[in-house]
Structures are given as structure tokens and as C-alpha cells.
Amino acid sequence: MAVMTKRPATKKKRATAPAAAAPKPNFVAWSTGNYLTVGAAFQLMSEQLCEAVDVRPGQKVLDVAGGTGSAAIAAARRWARVIGTDFIPYMVDAARARAKAEGLDIDFKVADAENLPFADGQFDTVLSAIGVMFAPNQQKCADELLRVVKPGGKIGLTCWTPTSSVAQMSGAIGKYLPPPPPGFMPPVAWGAEARLRQLFGSRAASMHVTQRTHLFKHPTPAKYIEYVKENYGPTAFVFKMMDKATRDKVTDEITAQITAANISGDATLVVPGEYAEIVIVKAP
């Protein structure tokens, strides 16, 4: 008679989920603060950009690194078929809520400007208002903008210039940060025509760059500083990393800068911010 023996019980191994990739530093920075009020202040800039590229009813338009949706909303107001993107989920949610409040039909998606999830030549027009300039890999972003727009289509951008008040403020903060990696190009390089021609090269059939001015308006210089430190993601992130002595020193430098640039003529703050409005036509 055969003897039945029990096999020793074996413990089932639990499947372990792969470790989540560490978020990109720029994701952490832009997730800090509250960009809702910051981005909304650039609505006029986005309306002008849509006029510059001549957005038409029925056109397929993509807004890249769109923040809280100002350019997407401007395009949808002109009856275009719009997809709006950003890589920060809370900004996409805010953009979607803004569009819903206006009764605008916009498809919003979370997407990275360096790896857009769209087909080659899918759009008539691609926009980015004070957006794509902040992505780390400038050449990859330019390549993606060109890839998803159709031959003969337009790319419309707004970017702070290297001599703008925004660039000066960034410089004041940057002095107290670790040195950037080799080959780093500052975001405001997008506002220089020479750099744009490096990025887009012969793939641009034409490029037109117009210098425009955005006016930063706040009750007082001190209120502006607090507003930026609390709401503008990268600045809020950097200030949180600084010790008090450094924060105070940087605050004093920025206050001196904006006070010197103030054109209000009274106790309020009105500071011009120069930016480049760029219209590129993709080569056939």
C-alpha cells in the first residue's frame, strides 16, 4: 500500500511592485505653491498670442505646458478644437474647471512637453504661453513642438527675455543656488531669437519675434514679494530650502530690483516684464 505523504507547505511569494521613479526636480518645484492666480494673470498675453498665430474656428490646436489653461481657453474662445496639456495634475484640474465655468469644450490631459503623446503632424497650431520655456531639455521640447504640428502649421510661443525683470529676479535667486550642470541653458534663453534659431533651425520656414510687455501689478512691492514666495512654484520651492539669513538677503535684493523698475508713480507696484512673442511656421 502506498504511503501518502504531505508536502511541506510553501509560502507564496508576494509580488513586489517596482519602485516608483523619483519625480523630476522641476515637477517638485512646479508642484509647490499655487499657480492658479499666477497663470490667470497671463490671460491677455494668451489672447494676443492666439491673434498673432491667427487661430481659426475648427482648427486643431494643442496647448503645451499650459499651466492653468490660459492659452487653451483663448484658442477655444475662437472656436478651435483644443487639447490642453501640462505635467502637473493639479494645474490640469484647475484648467479643466476654468474651461467648464466658461462652457468651453476643451480636452485636458496630463502630458510632458518633452514626450508629447500625440501623432506626428496632428495639429494645425501648437501654443505655449510662458510654459515650454521652463522644461529642462530645450532641444527635446523644440523637437516635440515641431513633430506634432503639421507641415506649414504654426507654433506660437511667449517667453520671458534674457533682459526682462523676470530674468533679473531669477538671477538674484540663482546666485545662492548650487551651480547648474554643464551645458545648462536658462529658461529665458527661449526669449532670444539667436537661441530660437538654434533650436528650430531649418525646420522653421519662417520665424517672427515681437518684443512685448506684460505689466506686473500689485498693491505694494512687499505684497508682490510675498505673493511670489507663496504662489510661484519654483520661487516658493527655492525659498523653502534657504535659511532665514539667505531668504532675507534675497528678499532685499529683489525688493530693490522691483522698486527701481516700478513705473506706477504712487505707492502701488507696476513693473514691466519684457517677453518675446514668437510665431514659427513649420517647413513643408
ChimeraX attribute file (.defattr): number of C-alpha atoms within 10 A of each C-alpha:
attribute: neighborCount
match mode: 1-to-1
recipient: residues
	/A:1	3
	/A:2	4
	/A:3	5
	/A:4	6
	/A:5	6
	/A:6	6
	/A:7	6
	/A:8	6
	/A:9	6
	/A:10	6
	/A:11	6
	/A:12	6
	/A:13	6
	/A:14	6
	/A:15	6
	/A:16	6
	/A:17	6
	/A:18	6
	/A:19	6
	/A:20	6
	/A:21	6
	/A:22	7
	/A:23	8
	/A:24	9
	/A:25	11
	/A:26	16
	/A:27	14
	/A:28	14
	/A:29	16
	/A:30	22
	/A:31	20
	/A:32	19
	/A:33	19
	/A:34	18
	/A:35	20
	/A:36	18
	/A:37	12
	/A:38	16
	/A:39	20
	/A:40	16
	/A:41	15
	/A:42	17
	/A:43	16
	/A:44	14
	/A:45	20
	/A:46	27
	/A:47	19
	/A:48	15
	/A:49	24
	/A:50	23
	/A:51	14
	/A:52	16
	/A:53	21
	/A:54	14
	/A:55	22
	/A:56	19
	/A:57	13
	/A:58	13
	/A:59	17
	/A:60	19
	/A:61	26
	/A:62	30
	/A:63	29
	/A:64	30
	/A:65	29
	/A:66	29
	/A:67	32
	/A:68	28
	/A:69	34
	/A:70	26
	/A:71	33
	/A:72	34
	/A:73	28
	/A:74	23
	/A:75	32
	/A:76	25
	/A:77	21
	/A:78	17
	/A:79	17
	/A:80	23
	/A:81	21
	/A:82	27
	/A:83	23
	/A:84	29
	/A:85	28
	/A:86	25
	/A:87	20
	/A:88	21
	/A:89	15
	/A:90	17
	/A:91	24
	/A:92	23
	/A:93	17
	/A:94	16
	/A:95	28
	/A:96	21
	/A:97	15
	/A:98	18
	/A:99	22
	/A:100	12
	/A:101	9
	/A:102	10
	/A:103	11
	/A:104	17
	/A:105	17
	/A:106	20
	/A:107	14
	/A:108	21
	/A:109	18
	/A:110	18
	/A:111	19
	/A:112	17
	/A:113	29
	/A:114	21
	/A:115	12
	/A:116	16
	/A:117	13
	/A:118	14
	/A:119	11
	/A:120	14
	/A:121	16
	/A:122	17
	/A:123	24
	/A:124	22
	/A:125	31
	/A:126	26
	/A:127	29
	/A:128	29
	/A:129	29
	/A:130	26
	/A:131	20
	/A:132	28
	/A:133	24
	/A:134	18
	/A:135	17
	/A:136	18
	/A:137	15
	/A:138	23
	/A:139	15
	/A:140	15
	/A:141	22
	/A:142	19
	/A:143	16
	/A:144	19
	/A:145	29
	/A:146	24
	/A:147	18
	/A:148	21
	/A:149	25
	/A:150	21
	/A:151	20
	/A:152	17
	/A:153	21
	/A:154	28
	/A:155	27
	/A:156	26
	/A:157	30
	/A:158	27
	/A:159	25
	/A:160	27
	/A:161	23
	/A:162	19
	/A:163	15
	/A:164	18
	/A:165	21
	/A:166	19
	/A:167	19
	/A:168	15
	/A:169	18
	/A:170	17
	/A:171	13
	/A:172	18
	/A:173	20
	/A:174	14
	/A:175	10
	/A:176	14
	/A:177	11
	/A:178	7
	/A:179	9
	/A:180	10
	/A:181	7
	/A:182	6
	/A:183	6
	/A:184	11
	/A:185	14
	/A:186	16
	/A:187	22
	/A:188	22
	/A:189	19
	/A:190	27
	/A:191	25
	/A:192	17
	/A:193	17
	/A:194	10
	/A:195	15
	/A:196	20
	/A:197	14
	/A:198	11
	/A:199	18
	/A:200	18
	/A:201	12
	/A:202	11
	/A:203	16
	/A:204	21
	/A:205	16
	/A:206	14
	/A:207	18
	/A:208	13
	/A:209	17
	/A:210	12
	/A:211	14
	/A:212	16
	/A:213	15
	/A:214	16
	/A:215	14
	/A:216	15
	/A:217	16
	/A:218	16
	/A:219	11
	/A:220	15
	/A:221	22
	/A:222	17
	/A:223	13
	/A:224	18
	/A:225	16
	/A:226	13
	/A:227	17
	/A:228	17
	/A:229	19
	/A:230	18
	/A:231	19
	/A:232	22
	/A:233	22
	/A:234	20
	/A:235	19
	/A:236	21
	/A:237	20
	/A:238	17
	/A:239	19
	/A:240	13
	/A:241	11
	/A:242	14
	/A:243	9
	/A:244	11
	/A:245	9
	/A:246	14
	/A:247	17
	/A:248	12
	/A:249	14
	/A:250	20
	/A:251	20
	/A:252	14
	/A:253	15
	/A:254	21
	/A:255	17
	/A:256	13
	/A:257	17
	/A:258	22
	/A:259	17
	/A:260	10
	/A:261	15
	/A:262	20
	/A:263	14
	/A:264	12
	/A:265	8
	/A:266	9
	/A:267	11
	/A:268	17
	/A:269	23
	/A:270	22
	/A:271	23
	/A:272	19
	/A:273	18
	/A:274	21
	/A:275	28
	/A:276	24
	/A:277	26
	/A:278	25
	/A:279	21
	/A:280	24
	/A:281	22
	/A:282	23
	/A:283	15
	/A:284	10
